[in-house]
Amino acid sequence: MPVKIRLQRHGKKGKPFYWIVAADARAKRDGRFLEKLGIYNPNTNPATIEVNVDNSVKWLQNGAQPTDTAKAILSYKGVMLKKHLAGGVAKGALTEEQAEEKFNAWLAEKEAKINAKKDGLTKAQEEAKAVALAAEKEVNEKRNAVAVEEEAPVEEATEAVAEEATEAVVEETAAEEAPAVEEAPATEEAPAEEAAPEAEASAEETKEEAAE
């Protein structure tokens, strides 16, 4: 029975994820399978890949043929390397300890690269966030400046109206007080006019007394 290692689609529309399975080559893509070997989720960054390395190597050694995509994923996780090292052990070129040491060294290097990529993505996200915040701050400052410029003419017009109203009140007050100042002398002169007849009467009485 020919066996293929391939991807089986799962997930919802627009956001698929995949199982890595060993299945009969004649079976439907998303049909029955012989063994689930791992998962592949391209919706994350970087993509999430989990593979049972030892079981995958066994299927490959038994003649299973991976599709191009499945082979790339298996190679990414070191399955193809471990199969190659196992072949060296079988031929006597390497001991199992040496093969395991080489594989672990490769895994450590691969893990370091993946972590570096994650750190780079995190840094890029933080920088993008900082740029977005700076741009938003600049936009808010421009809006505030425009709002202040729009309010300034209104305040100046209000002050001008207030000044005009104050001047009008002052003018009205001055107009009302002016007659009172002009009438004051007339009020003071009235007693003088009244006092004049009394002086004349006193003069006539003095003349009459002198004649007697």
Secondary structure by P-SEA (a helix, b strand, c coil): ccccbbbbbbccccbbbbbbcccccccccccccccccbbbbcccccbbbbbaaaaaaaaaaacccccaaaaaaaaaaaaaaaaaaaaaaaaccccaaaaaaaaaaaaaaaaaaaaaaaaaaaaaaaaaaaaaaaaaaaaaaaaaaaaaaaaaaaaaaaaaaaaaaaaaaaaaaaaaaaaaaaaaaaaaaaaaaaaaaaaaaaaaaaaaaaac
